[in-house]
Amino acid sequence: MKQQVQPAEGKLGILIPGLGAVATTLIAGVFASAKGLAKPIGSLTQTGHIRLGKRTDNNYPKIKDFVPLAKLEDIVFGGWDLYEDNVYQAASHAKVLDQQLLDQLKPELEAIKPMEAVFDKSYVQNLDGPNVKKGTRWELAEAVAKDIEDFKTKNNLNRVVVIWCGSTEKYYEASDIHQSVEAFEAALKNDNELIAPSMVYAYAAIKLGVPFVNGAPNLTVDIPALVELAKKTKTPIGGKDFKTGQTLMKTILAPGLEARSLGISGWFSTNILGNRDGYVLDRPENFKTKEVSKLGVLEDILRPDLHPDLYGDLYHKIRINYYPPRGDNKESWDNIDIFGWLGYPMQIKINFLCRDSILAAPVALDLALFVDLAKRAGMSGIQEWLSFYLKSPQTKPGLPAENDIFKQLIKLQNTLRYLMGEELITHLGLDYYEEA
């Protein structure tokens, strides 16, 4: 039975806290794709297909033709940043995209100027900037809500989503003030320092019924208070941490090793990165947030509790090193010590020279379009079907995350089939061979 999904009529606003390398690469890429200057490669919503029915039906429509998604031409971008650079200046400074391409898009990019950001230096010690809101956390939340509403009115938008592309905040765990909406709102009014800037944005958006996705490993919406609020205001939320370079490779390779019952005794991962993200992660308290996000992936996939002989003694180490000359061009190395039949040892070496923002931009686009779809389909709360795009997927409390990228893709595709009233695909395939 087809679900009631409202059409993607009118314009969609995508508001982004953090107009840095990822956000400006996303914005410029959408403009370039809409103008036919480049192709949106890496975006499942724009280039991916989905199978409907039996394999013999040979029915593989594009996802964007199957489900009602906002068109690239109907997207309006805005955002907040603690630096005053417009998107053209910020993209030029980030040096991810060719300047020639940026120059072709200069008028559109220059027109997007950042609103004043919510910022607390204690959460991101290595950054500082002049374009910052003043006030208590309650006043800041009210100001962000006004920004969202004003942006929607000014640009004549039908809908808005918010995608966090800001820096990784320092590591900390949820406390009493994060356990309920009532406690959280009281803490906002008391200007409690345990409410991070990302939570202020999330609260303001969710209170308005605006979908929010967290693209960093921060706690942000992964607290009972904001999950409760999301259900109350019928708002889809998701997080956390865009799945890009090294972790993307882990979620591709680890399921294959586990599927073949090959053991792993050690997995050492190290990275060098020179952009603003790398600079922020150069501080131990911010790296800790990222490390926790990245470390959980292998345990969720390999299940050492079920396979103690294969993964019970797995040693997993992660390092990220700030190296300015490399800029946004991250390089990662993985050394994987595996063992097979009769315990005989083998090794796998991976050297991935990736462009961090080039991998993250299509992820951010797909999340924005899909969370908008979820809102129009009446879905609310945690959107676990979007785990495909995230390093540390948010789940219902007590429910283990699914980090196998292939299972995540099946979950995403079956969710789309369900929304559109199509038969779910189990990949059993026996009916092909048992037909009379």
HUZI-V670912 format. One line per field, one symbol per residue. ss: DSSP state (A for helix, B for strand, O for the rest). phi: phi as a letter, one per 30 degrees, with the letter a starting at -180 (. if undefined). psi: psi as a letter, one per 20 degrees, with the letter a starting at -180 (. if undefined). A space follows every 10 residues. Layout:
ss = ???
phi = ???
psi = ???
This chain:
ss = OOOOOOOOOO OBBBBBBOOO AAAAAAAAAA AAAAOOOOOO OOOAAAAOBB BOOOAAAOOB BBAAAAOOOO OAAABBBBBB BOOOOOAAAA AAAAOOOOAA AAAAOAAAAA OOOOBBBOOO OOOOOOOOOO OBOOOOAAAA AAAAAAAAAA AAAAOOOOBB BBBBOOOOOO OOOOOAAAOO AAAAAAAAAO OOOOOOAAAA AAAAAAAOOO BBBBOOOOOO OOOAAAAAAA AAOOOBBBBO OBOOOAAAAA AAAAAAAAAO OOBBBBBBBB BBBOOAAAAA OOOAAAAAAA AAAAAAAAAA AAOOOOOAAA AOOOBBBBBB BBOAAAOOBB BBBBBBBBBO AAAOBBBBBB BBBBBAAAAA AAAAAAAAAA AAAAAAOOOO BBOAAAAAAB OOOOOOOOOO OOOOAAAAAA AAAAAAAAAO OOOOOOOOOO AAAAOO
phi = .dddcddddi cccccbdjcc dddddddddd dddddidacd djcddcbdcb dcideddhcb ddedcccdcd dedccbcalb adcdeddddd ddddhdcddd ddddceeddd dccdddddbb ddcbddcaad cbdckddddd ddddededdd dddechcdbb bbbdcddddd dacdbedcda dddddddedd hdddcdeddd ddddddedic ebbccbdedh ddbedddddd ddchcdbalb iedbdddedd dddedddddc hcdbcabcbb bbacdddddd ddcedddedd dddddddddd ddhedcbddc bdcdcbbbbb cdbeedhddd bbbbcbccbb eiiddbbbcb bccccedddd eddddddddd ddeeddcidb idcddceecb dbddbdeicd dccddddddd dddddddddc icddccidid ddccdd
psi = ppqooqqmqb qppopoonmb ggghggghhg ggghijirql piohhhiqrp ppbqhihlnm qqgiigqnqp qhijppqaaq qiqiprhggh hghhkgqphg ghhhjggghh iopprpqppo hihnhiqqri mpqqrrhghg ghggghgggg ggghjlqhqq qpookarprq prqqahijiq gghghghghj lpijoqghhg ggggghhikp qppojrjrgd ilqhghgghh hhjlppqrrq opodeghghg iggghgghhj lpqphqoppq qppjahghgg iiphhhhggg ggghhigggh ghmhhhmhhh jhkpooppqp ppnhhicinq pqpppoorqb pjjpqrqppp oonroghhhh ghgggggghh hggggijjqr bpmhijhhjq gmpprppipq qoiohhhhgg ggghgggghj kqpqpijgjh hhijq.
